[in-house]
Amino acid sequence: MRATELDGDDEIDATQRVTELQDAMMKLIKEGVGEDAVQRDAKFKALADEIKALRDRQRAKSSEQAGAENRRSQLNEMITVLEDYDYSLDEYNDGLVRLMVEQIRVLDSDKVLVSFGLGVEYICELRDGAAK
């Protein structure tokens, strides 16, 4: 089984496969005395490349999971702030806007893109200088 064939969700199989490949490398080293050096080196390189690919994939998955957990934490924090916020305001509140809005980008003369935290975006169409 190659690294590209592994199911990205199956961390245990990837770890077991790395162990199998390391065992195969050790066997190749022990038995390699009688083999052609070029052939042995090619097999060894193929095993090392597959181990590297599996480990890279495991690191990427761990990084993805950490990023997802971080986004989830940010969302929970934003929800908590919004639930506890006093919305009985009669005027603009810069603090609340800064908390919620990440970026406002002008797309053209009658559209702006409002980016909220966690990748949520909204295109706001302007009409006669006001949002509709």
URMO-V577002 format. One record per residue. N is the residue number from 1. RES is the residue in one letter. PHI is phi in whole degrees, 0 to 359 (none if undefined). Layout:
n=N res=RES phi=PHI
n=N res=RES phi=PHI
This chain:
n=1 res=M phi=none
n=2 res=R phi=270
n=3 res=A phi=299
n=4 res=T phi=288
n=5 res=E phi=270
n=6 res=L phi=290
n=7 res=D phi=286
n=8 res=G phi=300
n=9 res=D phi=275
n=10 res=D phi=255
n=11 res=E phi=298
n=12 res=I phi=294
n=13 res=D phi=299
n=14 res=A phi=295
n=15 res=T phi=294
n=16 res=Q phi=296
n=17 res=R phi=294
n=18 res=V phi=299
n=19 res=T phi=298
n=20 res=E phi=299
n=21 res=L phi=293
n=22 res=Q phi=295
n=23 res=D phi=297
n=24 res=A phi=297
n=25 res=M phi=295
n=26 res=M phi=296
n=27 res=K phi=297
n=28 res=L phi=297
n=29 res=I phi=295
n=30 res=K phi=293
n=31 res=E phi=270
n=32 res=G phi=288
n=33 res=V phi=299
n=34 res=G phi=272
n=35 res=E phi=275
n=36 res=D phi=296
n=37 res=A phi=300
n=38 res=V phi=294
n=39 res=Q phi=295
n=40 res=R phi=297
n=41 res=D phi=297
n=42 res=A phi=294
n=43 res=K phi=296
n=44 res=F phi=299
n=45 res=K phi=296
n=46 res=A phi=299
n=47 res=L phi=295
n=48 res=A phi=297
n=49 res=D phi=296
n=50 res=E phi=292
n=51 res=I phi=298
n=52 res=K phi=299
n=53 res=A phi=298
n=54 res=L phi=295
n=55 res=R phi=293
n=56 res=D phi=299
n=57 res=R phi=295
n=58 res=Q phi=295
n=59 res=R phi=296
n=60 res=A phi=297
n=61 res=K phi=296
n=62 res=S phi=298
n=63 res=S phi=294
n=64 res=E phi=300
n=65 res=Q phi=296
n=66 res=A phi=294
n=67 res=G phi=296
n=68 res=A phi=296
n=69 res=E phi=294
n=70 res=N phi=295
n=71 res=R phi=297
n=72 res=R phi=297
n=73 res=S phi=296
n=74 res=Q phi=297
n=75 res=L phi=297
n=76 res=N phi=298
n=77 res=E phi=296
n=78 res=M phi=295
n=79 res=I phi=297
n=80 res=T phi=300
n=81 res=V phi=298
n=82 res=L phi=292
n=83 res=E phi=293
n=84 res=D phi=271
n=85 res=Y phi=282
n=86 res=D phi=274
n=87 res=Y phi=268
n=88 res=S phi=273
n=89 res=L phi=274
n=90 res=D phi=253
n=91 res=E phi=218
n=92 res=Y phi=301
n=93 res=N phi=237
n=94 res=D phi=300
n=95 res=G phi=298
n=96 res=L phi=294
n=97 res=V phi=297
n=98 res=R phi=297
n=99 res=L phi=292
n=100 res=M phi=267
n=101 res=V phi=263
n=102 res=E phi=272
n=103 res=Q phi=201
n=104 res=I phi=237
n=105 res=R phi=237
n=106 res=V phi=280
n=107 res=L phi=271
n=108 res=D phi=199
n=109 res=S phi=295
n=110 res=D phi=230
n=111 res=K phi=216
n=112 res=V phi=231
n=113 res=L phi=251
n=114 res=V phi=257
n=115 res=S phi=257
n=116 res=F phi=266
n=117 res=G phi=301
n=118 res=L phi=65
n=119 res=G phi=83
n=120 res=V phi=281
n=121 res=E phi=231
n=122 res=Y phi=219
n=123 res=I phi=268
n=124 res=C phi=253
n=125 res=E phi=270
n=126 res=L phi=259
n=127 res=R phi=225
n=128 res=D phi=53
n=129 res=G phi=81
n=130 res=A phi=230
n=131 res=A phi=284
n=132 res=K phi=252
